[in-house]
């Protein structure tokens, strides 16, 4: 229910504690936030990377990866650094921006091109052993292993330092300090509308007793507190998809490819620091600008102009994917579907939408979730599918 509604499993093991704004080491008033962040990242570099000759880093044209690549090059100018970017077919492309950043920093750069995002989904699900569809990290970890035994990522930067500006703007437009808790939760869900559909409760059959109340109870601790509205969103973002989707799934790919993973933004020190930052050093409401503090660090190295203005990251255009591959694959696998036959998913809901070529994006995402569920079910439950099978049309 949670994976198909929130896109994470709250029972996953993330190996990271939940974000806690009350459990922090206080920063002294005279300390400089820019220096604290930069020094904290370099401490991670010294601890994890000192003995390595070759280092791989993921590089989009966003703030986090650009910042880490910049600091890495300045901190270890003698090391061999190789950046990896991903380009998905008919999707937003940040690889050209990433190339300019790599050229400016004089580091090697590789662009991975993925034509059919779903082709190796069975292999990916076989590794993570969970029914998720957005498993692009598989490609990054696999490539990174060919370049180094260690790779670096900016994971956590969005959740800790204010990267989801579109979400903050919408949430603040829907709420105020007097908004009741349940309305705040609903507003937060409305900021994640691509994760669920308006008739979500009709998606499930008798074996999944769907309840919006259970979803609300799961999210309630993030909003039933005295934090500011923005800090409540940061709390929900960190304690949700980051902790129980990204971190556990990424770890399984790292383990599978036997590559060491370093995420400086997720160091205990930076997590603690992030909870103490004033709101205006994360999100500038007037300019609708996020990661204000991190951008100040980039400005120090004159790299801020290379960063893309709109947050994208490595993301696939799922509507184009649906038209080219997704719809045909869903029609094939959900015909005589095991998850429908065995009472998990409602046939009527599937039949109502699956034939629509121009399906709304949130319904496309839901069908991709069902495709992942079906493949997982065939691999691990009915055991009639091998994870080496590729999804081709």
Buried (B, 14 or more C-beta within 10 A) or exposed (E): BBBBBBBBBBEBEBEBEEBEBEEEEEBEEEEEBBEBBBEBBBBBBEEBBEEBEEBBBBBBBBBBBBBBBBBBBEBBEEBBBBBBBBBBBBBBBBBEBBBEBBEBBEBEBBBBEBEBBBBBBBBBBBBBEBBBBBBBBBBBBBBBBEBBBBBBBBBBBBBBBBBBBEBBBBBBEBBEEEBEBBEBBBBBBEBBEBBBBEEBBEBBBEEBEBEBEEBBEBBBEBBEEEBEBBBBBBBBBBBBBBBBBBBBBBBBBBEBBEBBBBBBBBBEBBBBBBBBBEBEBBBBEEEEBBBBBBBBBBEEBEBBEBBBEEBBBBBBBBBBBBBBBBBEBBEEBBEEBBBBEEEBBBEEBBEEBBEEEEBBEBBBBBBBBBBBBBBBBBBBEEEEBEBEBEBEE
